[in-house]
Amino acid sequence: MDNQLDARTQQLFRALVQNYINDGQPVGSRTLARVSDLDVSPATVRNIMSDLEVLGYLHSPHTSAGRVPTAQGYRLFVDTLIEVKPLNSSVVTGLKSRLAKTNIDQKSVVETASSLLSSLTQMAGVVTMPQHNKAAFRQIEFLSLSDRRILAILVVDQKDVHNRIIHLDRDYSSSELREAANYLNDILAGRSLQEVRKILLKELDSVRQNMDDLMRTAITLGGKIFSEEEESSSSQNYIVDGQTNLMEFEELSNVSKLRGLFDAFNQKKEILHLLDRCICAEGVQIFIGSESGYDVFDDCSVVSAPYSISEDVKGVLAVVGPKRMAYDRVIPIVDVTAKLLSEALNSE
């Protein structure tokens, strides 16, 4: 607890932040005296608010005599004054049920988790796709399609199935595809995807001229599927849902702010770097305003938590919204959803 604030000041400050979170309007001394449940006069409240402003926890917008919390004030509130309550059991049951119903593949579960975060918080829900650098290659199959296309079915870590359609410069017979798949399965089974890419795209490619037809076919097909798999992974680093919810918050509704946020969601770089900082952390992490390190999120807060598969952290989920978010609601939603997502992905 910040030892600069006595109990009365803490109670007034908590009431001010909660009141501002609820209605988004600067809080005046008369309002604060009424909602704080303290027997104090508006004049006393004004003095305390002035002290809090000097300490950097409040500021007064130019258009109002009331005060609003600063990023530093929100940090104090979140770290020392917030009262987080567990989610209602019916909400937890509903989350678990929704995730279980879409437990077809990892992408479907991640999409559902993102949608649930957005619908429950009415903000943007972001979930990174599981990182597979340590995942083990298990099996590949090729099925011939029309127009010199084949369907590649890649199995990773026992049950994670990826389907890719690749375009080729000639037709391949069913026996060629079967033999190529058998060859790749023999030399690659059990290796990490990083090792697989290195073998296919570098080492074997350098000695291609010395290969027989079977090896050349296998490496050609394998090289295409794993280069496309890498491109696909990089283009689907995370699933985001509910960006347009941010338009409903007055402090984010400025056109230039919204454009910057939507660009950040589309370009992904800033958000991915931010979430990467959370992947090694335990439990819920909160970035308020400039704490994110990216100007585009200066008016936002990000509440995140990692999720795991087979006890290894594979990704992060987060809610992105205004600094004026109901942290007491958002924190348990993020925490529980991360745990249920881990449970769903481990039960596949």
C-alpha positions in Angstrom: 0.0 0.0 0.0 1.4 3.4 -0.9 2.4 4.9 2.5 1.8 8.4 1.2 -2.0 7.9 1.4 -3.9 7.5 4.6 -7.0 5.3 4.9 -9.4 8.2 4.2 -7.5 9.3 1.1 -7.4 5.7 -0.2 -11.1 5.3 0.2 -11.8 8.6 -1.6 -9.4 7.7 -4.4 -10.9 4.3 -4.8 -14.4 5.8 -5.0 -13.3 8.4 -7.5 -11.7 5.7 -9.8 -14.7 3.4 -9.6 -17.1 6.3 -10.3 -15.0 7.4 -13.3 -14.8 3.8 -14.6 -18.6 3.5 -14.4 -19.7 6.6 -16.2 -16.6 8.1 -17.8 -17.3 11.6 -16.5 -14.8 13.7 -14.5 -15.6 13.4 -10.8 -16.2 16.6 -8.8 -15.8 17.1 -5.1 -19.6 17.1 -4.3 -20.1 13.8 -6.2 -17.1 12.2 -4.5 -18.3 13.4 -1.1 -21.6 11.7 -1.8 -20.4 8.4 -3.2 -17.4 7.8 -0.9 -19.5 6.8 2.2 -17.3 9.2 4.3 -18.6 12.0 6.5 -16.5 14.7 4.9 -17.4 18.1 3.4 -16.8 18.9 -0.3 -14.2 21.4 0.8 -12.2 18.6 2.5 -12.6 16.4 -0.6 -11.3 19.2 -2.8 -8.2 19.5 -0.7 -7.6 15.8 -0.8 -8.1 15.8 -4.6 -5.6 18.6 -5.0 -3.1 16.6 -3.0 -3.7 13.5 -5.2 -3.2 15.7 -8.3 0.2 16.9 -6.9 1.2 13.3 -6.3 0.4 12.5 -10.0 -2.6 10.2 -9.4 -5.3 12.6 -10.8 -5.5 15.3 -13.4 -8.2 17.8 -14.3 -9.4 18.0 -17.9 -9.4 21.5 -19.4 -13.2 21.3 -19.9 -14.2 20.3 -16.4 -13.6 21.1 -12.8 -13.7 17.4 -11.9 -10.8 15.0 -11.8 -9.9 11.8 -13.6 -7.2 9.2 -12.8 -3.9 9.3 -14.5 -2.1 6.2 -15.7 -0.1 6.4 -12.5 -3.4 6.6 -10.6 -4.7 3.5 -12.4 -1.5 1.6 -11.5 -2.0 2.5 -7.8 -5.6 1.4 -8.0 -4.8 -1.9 -9.7 -1.9 -2.7 -7.5 -3.2 -1.8 -4.1 -6.9 -0.8 -4.0 -8.8 -3.1 -6.3 -11.1 -5.9 -5.1 -11.1 -8.7 -7.6 -13.9 -11.2 -7.1 -14.1 -14.7 -8.6 -16.2 -15.2 -11.7 -19.8 -16.5 -11.2 -19.8 -20.3 -11.4 -22.4 -20.1 -14.2 -20.1 -17.9 -16.3 -17.2 -20.3 -15.8 -19.5 -23.2 -16.8 -20.6 -21.3 -19.9 -17.0 -20.6 -20.9 -16.0 -24.2 -20.5 -18.9 -25.4 -22.5 -18.3 -23.0 -25.4 -14.6 -23.9 -25.6 -15.4 -27.7 -25.5 -18.0 -27.4 -28.3 -15.4 -25.9 -30.7 -12.6 -28.3 -29.7 -12.1 -29.5 -33.3 -8.6 -28.1 -33.8 -6.4 -25.5 -32.1 -7.4 -22.6 -34.4 -11.1 -23.1 -33.7 -10.5 -23.2 -29.9 -8.3 -20.0 -30.1 -11.0 -18.2 -32.2 -13.6 -19.1 -29.7 -11.5 -17.9 -26.8 -10.9 -14.6 -28.6 -14.7 -14.2 -29.2 -15.5 -15.0 -25.6 -13.1 -12.4 -24.2 -14.6 -9.8 -26.5 -18.2 -10.6 -25.7 -17.7 -10.8 -22.0 -15.7 -7.6 -21.7 -17.2 -5.6 -24.6 -13.6 -4.8 -25.6 -11.1 -6.4 -28.0 -10.1 -10.0 -27.3 -6.7 -11.2 -28.6 -5.3 -14.7 -28.4 -1.9 -15.7 -30.0 -1.8 -19.0 -31.9 0.2 -21.7 -30.2 3.9 -21.4 -30.8 5.2 -24.6 -32.5 8.9 -24.1 -32.6 9.3 -26.9 -30.1 6.5 -29.0 -31.5 7.4 -32.3 -33.0 6.7 -33.4 -36.5 4.7 -36.6 -36.6 3.4 -37.4 -40.0 2.6 -36.0 -43.4 0.3 -37.1 -46.2 -0.3 -35.8 -49.7 -3.6 -36.1 -51.6 -3.8 -35.2 -55.3 -6.3 -32.5 -56.3 -7.1 -31.0 -59.7 -5.1 -28.4 -61.6 -1.7 -29.4 -60.3 -2.7 -28.9 -56.7 -2.2 -31.2 -53.8 -3.6 -31.3 -50.2 -0.9 -31.7 -47.6 -2.0 -33.0 -44.2 0.5 -32.3 -41.5 0.2 -33.9 -38.0 2.2 -32.1 -35.2 2.4 -33.3 -31.6 0.1 -36.2 -32.0 -3.2 -34.4 -32.6 -2.6 -30.9 -34.1 -3.5 -31.2 -37.7 -2.7 -28.6 -40.4 -4.1 -28.8 -43.9 -2.5 -26.9 -46.7 -3.2 -26.7 -50.5 0.0 -26.2 -52.5 0.4 -25.5 -56.2 2.9 -27.4 -58.2 4.6 -27.0 -61.6 3.7 -30.5 -62.8 1.3 -33.4 -62.0 2.3 -36.0 -59.5 0.9 -39.6 -59.5 -0.6 -41.1 -56.3 2.3 -43.5 -56.0 4.8 -40.6 -56.2 2.9 -38.7 -53.5 2.7 -41.8 -51.3 6.4 -42.6 -51.6 7.4 -39.0 -51.0 5.3 -38.9 -47.8 6.8 -42.1 -46.6 10.3 -40.8 -47.2 9.6 -37.6 -45.4 8.0 -39.5 -42.5 11.1 -41.7 -42.2 13.7 -38.9 -42.1 11.7 -36.2 -40.2 9.6 -38.0 -37.6 10.1 -36.7 -34.0 12.1 -33.7 -35.1 11.1 -30.1 -34.1 9.5 -28.0 -36.9 12.6 -25.7 -36.7 14.8 -28.7 -37.5 12.5 -29.9 -40.2 12.6 -26.5 -42.0 16.4 -26.4 -41.7 16.8 -29.9 -43.2 14.3 -29.3 -46.0 15.1 -25.8 -47.0 18.9 -25.7 -46.5 20.8 -28.9 -46.0 19.0 -31.2 -48.4 18.5 -28.4 -50.9 22.2 -27.9 -51.3 22.7 -31.5 -52.5 19.6 -31.7 -54.6 21.5 -32.6 -57.8 22.8 -35.8 -56.2 19.3 -37.1 -55.2 17.3 -39.7 -57.0 13.8 -39.0 -58.3 12.1 -40.1 -55.1 14.2 -37.9 -52.9 13.9 -34.9 -55.2 10.1 -35.2 -55.3 10.0 -35.5 -51.5 12.2 -32.5 -50.9 10.3 -30.4 -53.5 7.0 -31.2 -51.8 8.3 -30.9 -48.3 10.1 -27.6 -49.0 6.9 -26.1 -50.4 4.6 -27.3 -47.6 7.0 -26.1 -44.8 7.7 -22.8 -46.4 4.0 -22.2 -46.7 3.4 -23.5 -43.2 5.9 -20.9 -41.9 4.2 -18.1 -44.0 0.8 -19.2 -42.7 2.0 -19.2 -39.1 3.4 -15.7 -39.4 0.2 -14.4 -41.0 -2.0 -15.9 -38.3 0.1 -15.0 -35.3 -3.0 -14.2 -33.3 -6.8 -14.1 -33.6 -8.5 -10.8 -32.6 -12.2 -10.2 -32.1 -14.2 -7.1 -31.1 -11.9 -4.3 -32.3 -15.0 -2.2 -33.2 -16.0 -2.4 -29.6 -13.3 0.2 -28.9 -15.3 2.8 -30.9 -17.9 2.9 -28.1 -15.4 4.4 -25.6 -15.3 8.2 -25.9 -11.6 8.4 -25.0 -10.8 6.1 -27.9 -13.3 7.4 -30.4 -11.0 10.0 -32.0 -10.6 9.0 -35.7 -6.8 9.2 -35.6 -6.6 7.1 -32.4 -8.9 4.5 -33.8 -7.0 4.4 -37.1 -3.7 3.8 -35.1 -5.3 1.1 -33.1 -6.8 -0.7 -36.0 -3.5 -0.4 -37.9 -1.7 -2.0 -34.9 -4.2 -4.9 -34.9 -3.7 -5.4 -38.6 0.1 -5.1 -38.7 0.4 -7.1 -35.5 4.1 -6.2 -34.8 3.5 -4.0 -31.7 0.9 -6.3 -30.2 3.0 -9.4 -30.7 6.0 -7.8 -29.2 3.9 -6.7 -26.2 2.4 -10.2 -25.7 5.8 -11.9 -26.1 6.8 -10.1 -22.9 4.0 -11.9 -21.1 4.7 -15.4 -22.3 7.3 -16.1 -19.7 5.3 -14.4 -16.9 3.1 -16.2 -14.4 -0.5 -15.2 -14.1 -2.2 -12.0 -15.2 -0.1 -9.1 -16.4 -1.4 -5.6 -16.8 0.0 -2.8 -19.0 -1.5 0.6 -18.4 -1.0 3.4 -21.0 2.7 4.0 -21.8 3.8 0.9 -19.8 3.2 -1.0 -23.0 6.2 0.8 -24.6 4.1 1.6 -27.8 2.6 5.1 -28.4 -0.5 3.6 -30.1 -1.5 2.1 -26.7 -1.0 5.2 -24.6 -4.7 5.5 -24.1 -5.3 1.8 -23.6 -4.8 -0.9 -21.0 -3.8 -4.5 -21.9 -4.7 -7.3 -19.5 -3.0 -10.6 -20.4 -2.3 -14.1 -19.2 -0.4 -17.1 -20.7 -1.9 -20.4 -21.6 -0.2 -23.8 -21.8 -0.2 -27.1 -23.6 1.3 -30.1 -21.9 2.6 -27.8 -19.2 4.6 -25.7 -21.7 3.5 -22.1 -22.2 2.5 -21.9 -25.9 0.7 -18.5 -26.1 -0.9 -15.5 -24.5 -4.5 -14.2 -24.5 -5.4 -10.6 -23.7 -8.1 -8.0 -23.5 -7.3 -4.6 -25.0 -9.5 -1.7 -23.9 -9.4 1.9 -22.5 -7.5 2.6 -19.3 -11.0 3.2 -17.9 -11.9 -0.5 -17.8 -13.5 -2.4 -15.0 -10.3 -4.2 -13.9 -12.1 -6.1 -11.2 -14.2 -7.8 -13.9 -11.6 -8.0 -16.7 -8.8 -9.6 -14.6 -10.8 -12.7 -13.5 -12.2 -13.1 -17.0 -8.7 -13.1 -18.5 -7.3 -15.4 -15.8 -10.1 -18.0 -16.0 -10.3 -18.0 -19.8 -6.5 -18.6 -20.0 -6.9 -21.6 -17.6 -9.9 -23.0 -19.5 -8.2 -22.5 -22.9 -5.2 -24.5 -21.5 -7.6 -27.2 -20.4 -9.4 -27.3 -23.7 -6.2 -27.5 -25.8 -4.8 -30.3 -23.5 -7.9 -32.4 -23.9 -7.8 -32.5 -27.7 
